[in-house]
Amino acid sequence: MSQTSPRMGQGGPGPESPPLAEQARTLVHAGGTGVLSTHSQRLVGFPFGSVMPYAPDAEGSPILLISHLAMHARNLQADQRASLLILPEGGDDHPLAESRVTLLGTVEGVPEAETPALRDAYLERNPEARTWVDFADFRFHRLTPLDVYFVAGFGVMGWVDPGSYRAAEPDPLIAAASGMLRHMNEDHADALVLYCGRYAGVEAAEARMVGVDRLGFRVRARVGEEERDLRINFPREVRTPDETRVALVEMVRAARADAGG
């Protein structure tokens, strides 16, 4: 099969997709590492990128554990403005088709009164940091988003109001999503092909599920010599793995009935 960039086909993200603010909160909640860009003090005016583990607080602001010896710490001392780019964990064959979010804001030290609770939350996400979290040169910081830019994939992107971002909740299926994707792709590849035909109008030779949320799922389908990213909506909102399973079974039964099976 020739290597072509996936493109959105019929069934791509539409009005039934979660709001971009919710998708952005979900991605930040699911992730654990981003690229922190600060203003270089060595070459003034140039951005300086650093790999940065984080843990989101209750409003989706990333909590960072930073040593004052690090180059990005020196940059932040001179200019608190920064951004954090977050990509999905695990990577993908077509990274430009995957979602990503950039949080732009200011980075400030966390007040001492907030540190104990945020420390526990950070270490739960980043247990390896227990080795150095209590070193004298480390301190917790918070990146407070002043603007948010979210890309859902090819052709779906936009700025997200920071207030809407803070008010949004991560998708309820986030903890179970990876297991559902694995199960569908390993055990129900035939059903995914049926979904493409019945609900997206695309006759696929093969397909795999690459994303799922409370309102629907994304499928990457092979059509001839190309791959297409499709959005397929559930008949109703689902909020648990069991509700998701019931909806998927109903959909495949309807697809088989239409196909005479």
matplotlib code that plots the C-alpha trace (Angstrom):
import matplotlib.pyplot as plt

x = [0.0, 1.4, 2.0, -0.4, -1.4, -4.8, -7.6, -11.0, -13.8, -17.5, -18.2, -15.3, -15.7, -19.0, -21.5, -21.7, -18.1, -17.3, -16.5, -12.8, -12.5, -13.5, -11.2, -8.3, -8.9, -9.1, -5.8, -4.1, -5.6, -4.5, -1.0, 2.0, 4.8, 5.0, 7.5, 7.9, 9.0, 10.6, 12.4, 16.1, 18.4, 21.4, 20.1, 17.5, 14.3, 14.7, 12.4, 14.0, 12.3, 12.5, 11.0, 8.7, 6.7, 3.6, 0.4, -2.8, -4.5, -8.3, -8.7, -6.3, -3.3, -0.1, 1.9, 5.7, 8.6, 11.5, 15.1, 16.4, 19.6, 17.8, 18.2, 14.4, 14.3, 16.8, 14.8, 11.6, 13.3, 13.7, 10.4, 7.5, 5.8, 5.9, 3.9, 3.5, 2.8, 1.2, 0.9, -1.0, 0.8, 2.1, 2.5, 0.9, 1.8, 0.4, 1.2, -0.2, -3.6, -3.5, -4.8, -2.4, -2.8, -0.7, -1.2, 0.1, 0.5, 2.7, 4.7, 4.9, 5.9, 3.2, 2.3, 3.6, 0.0, -0.9, 2.3, 1.4, -1.7, -0.2, 3.0, 0.9, -1.0, 2.3, 4.0, 1.0, 1.5, 5.3, 6.5, 10.1, 10.3, 10.3, 14.0, 14.6, 11.4, 12.8, 16.1, 16.7, 16.9, 13.5, 10.2, 6.7, 5.4, 2.1, 1.5, -1.7, -3.2, -4.0, -4.9, -5.3, -4.8, -6.2, -5.8, -8.1, -6.5, -6.5, -8.9, -10.2, -8.5, -9.1, -8.4, -10.2, -11.3, -9.3, -12.4, -14.2, -11.1, -11.0, -14.8, -14.7, -14.3, -12.2, -14.0, -15.6, -14.1, -10.5, -9.3, -10.8, -10.2, -6.9, -8.3, -11.4, -9.3, -7.2, -10.2, -12.0, -8.9, -7.9, -11.3, -13.7, -11.9, -14.9, -17.3, -15.1, -15.4, -19.2, -19.3, -17.5, -20.0, -23.2, -22.4, -19.8, -20.7, -17.2, -16.5, -13.2, -11.0, -9.9, -10.2, -9.0, -10.4, -8.0, -10.1, -13.2, -15.2, -18.6, -20.2, -18.5, -15.3, -12.6, -11.7, -8.7, -9.9, -8.0, -9.9, -8.0, -4.5, -5.2, -6.1, -9.0, -9.8, -13.6, -15.7, -18.7, -21.1, -22.9, -26.7, -26.6, -24.1, -22.2, -20.3, -19.1, -17.4, -20.6, -22.7, -20.2, -20.3, -24.1, -24.1, -21.4, -23.4, -26.6, -24.7, -23.1, -26.4, -28.1, -25.2, -25.4, -29.2, -28.8, -26.2, -28.5, -26.5]
y = [0.0, 3.4, 5.8, 8.7, 11.2, 10.4, 12.8, 13.4, 11.6, 11.5, 11.0, 13.2, 15.4, 17.3, 18.8, 15.7, 15.9, 17.1, 20.9, 21.7, 22.9, 19.5, 17.7, 20.0, 19.2, 15.5, 15.5, 17.5, 15.1, 12.0, 13.2, 13.5, 15.1, 18.1, 20.5, 23.7, 26.6, 29.6, 32.8, 32.1, 34.4, 33.1, 34.1, 36.8, 36.5, 32.8, 30.1, 27.4, 24.0, 21.6, 18.2, 18.8, 16.2, 17.7, 16.9, 19.0, 20.6, 20.8, 23.5, 21.9, 24.1, 22.0, 21.7, 21.6, 20.5, 22.7, 22.9, 26.4, 25.0, 24.2, 26.4, 26.9, 28.0, 30.7, 31.8, 31.9, 34.1, 36.7, 36.2, 34.2, 33.8, 30.3, 27.6, 23.9, 21.6, 18.3, 15.4, 12.1, 9.5, 6.6, 8.3, 7.4, 6.3, 9.7, 12.3, 15.2, 13.4, 13.2, 15.8, 18.1, 21.2, 24.2, 26.1, 29.6, 31.5, 32.4, 30.2, 31.0, 29.3, 27.4, 29.0, 26.9, 26.4, 24.5, 22.5, 19.4, 18.5, 19.3, 17.3, 14.2, 14.7, 15.2, 12.2, 10.0, 10.9, 11.0, 8.5, 8.5, 12.1, 10.8, 10.5, 14.3, 16.0, 17.0, 18.3, 21.9, 23.2, 21.9, 23.8, 23.3, 25.8, 26.3, 27.3, 29.3, 29.3, 32.7, 31.1, 27.6, 26.3, 22.8, 20.7, 17.7, 16.4, 17.4, 20.4, 20.6, 23.2, 26.5, 28.8, 27.8, 30.5, 29.9, 30.2, 27.5, 25.4, 25.7, 25.0, 21.9, 18.4, 15.6, 12.9, 10.3, 7.4, 8.6, 6.0, 3.1, 4.4, 2.5, -0.8, -0.3, 0.6, -2.5, -4.8, -3.4, -3.6, -7.1, -8.8, -6.8, -5.7, -6.9, -4.7, -1.7, -2.2, -2.5, 0.8, 2.6, 1.4, 1.8, 5.1, 6.9, 5.8, 4.5, 1.1, 0.2, -2.8, -2.7, -0.3, 0.3, 2.4, 5.2, 7.3, 7.1, 9.6, 10.0, 11.0, 8.7, 7.3, 7.8, 5.1, 5.0, 3.2, 1.9, 2.8, 1.6, 2.9, 5.6, 6.0, 8.1, 9.3, 9.0, 10.2, 8.0, 9.1, 7.0, 7.0, 8.6, 9.8, 7.1, 7.6, 4.2, 1.2, -0.8, 1.9, 2.1, -1.7, -1.7, 1.1, -0.6, -3.9, -2.1, -0.3, -3.5, -5.4, -2.6, -2.6, -6.4, -6.2, -3.6, -5.8, -8.8, -10.6]
z = [0.0, -0.9, 2.0, 1.7, 4.3, 5.9, 5.1, 6.7, 4.8, 5.3, 9.0, 10.0, 13.1, 12.9, 15.2, 17.3, 18.3, 21.8, 22.0, 21.4, 25.0, 26.2, 23.7, 24.8, 28.5, 27.8, 26.0, 28.8, 31.4, 29.5, 28.8, 31.1, 29.1, 26.9, 25.2, 27.3, 25.2, 27.0, 25.8, 25.5, 27.4, 25.6, 22.2, 23.0, 20.9, 20.2, 21.6, 23.8, 24.0, 26.9, 27.6, 30.6, 32.6, 34.2, 36.1, 35.5, 38.4, 38.9, 36.2, 33.7, 34.4, 34.1, 37.3, 36.6, 38.8, 37.9, 39.1, 39.3, 37.7, 34.5, 31.5, 31.1, 34.8, 34.0, 31.0, 33.1, 35.7, 33.0, 31.2, 32.7, 29.3, 27.9, 26.1, 26.6, 23.6, 24.4, 22.1, 22.6, 24.6, 22.5, 19.1, 15.8, 12.3, 11.1, 13.8, 11.8, 11.9, 15.7, 18.1, 20.0, 22.2, 22.9, 26.2, 26.2, 29.5, 32.4, 34.6, 38.3, 41.5, 43.4, 46.8, 49.7, 51.0, 47.7, 47.5, 49.5, 47.5, 44.2, 45.2, 45.7, 42.4, 40.6, 42.0, 41.2, 37.6, 37.7, 40.4, 39.2, 40.5, 44.0, 43.6, 43.3, 44.3, 47.7, 46.4, 47.5, 43.9, 42.8, 43.2, 41.8, 39.2, 37.5, 33.9, 33.9, 30.4, 28.9, 25.5, 24.2, 20.6, 19.8, 16.7, 16.5, 13.2, 9.6, 9.0, 12.6, 14.7, 16.6, 19.5, 22.7, 25.2, 28.4, 30.5, 28.5, 28.8, 32.6, 32.8, 30.6, 32.0, 30.6, 28.6, 31.0, 28.9, 29.1, 31.6, 29.6, 26.1, 25.4, 26.4, 24.3, 21.2, 21.7, 22.1, 19.1, 16.9, 18.0, 18.2, 16.1, 12.9, 10.8, 12.8, 12.2, 8.4, 8.8, 10.8, 8.0, 5.3, 7.4, 9.3, 7.2, 3.7, 3.1, 1.7, 3.5, 2.9, 6.5, 9.5, 13.0, 15.8, 16.8, 19.2, 21.3, 23.4, 24.9, 21.6, 19.1, 17.8, 15.1, 12.6, 10.2, 7.1, 4.1, 1.0, -2.2, -1.9, 0.7, 4.3, 5.5, 9.0, 9.7, 12.6, 13.5, 16.1, 18.7, 18.6, 22.1, 24.6, 26.5, 29.8, 30.8, 29.1, 29.5, 27.8, 25.0, 24.5, 24.3, 21.8, 19.6, 19.6, 18.6, 15.8, 14.4, 14.5, 12.5, 10.1, 9.6, 9.2, 6.4, 4.8, 4.8, 7.5]

ax = plt.figure().add_subplot(projection="3d")
ax.plot(x, y, z, "-o")
ax.set_aspect("equal")
plt.show()
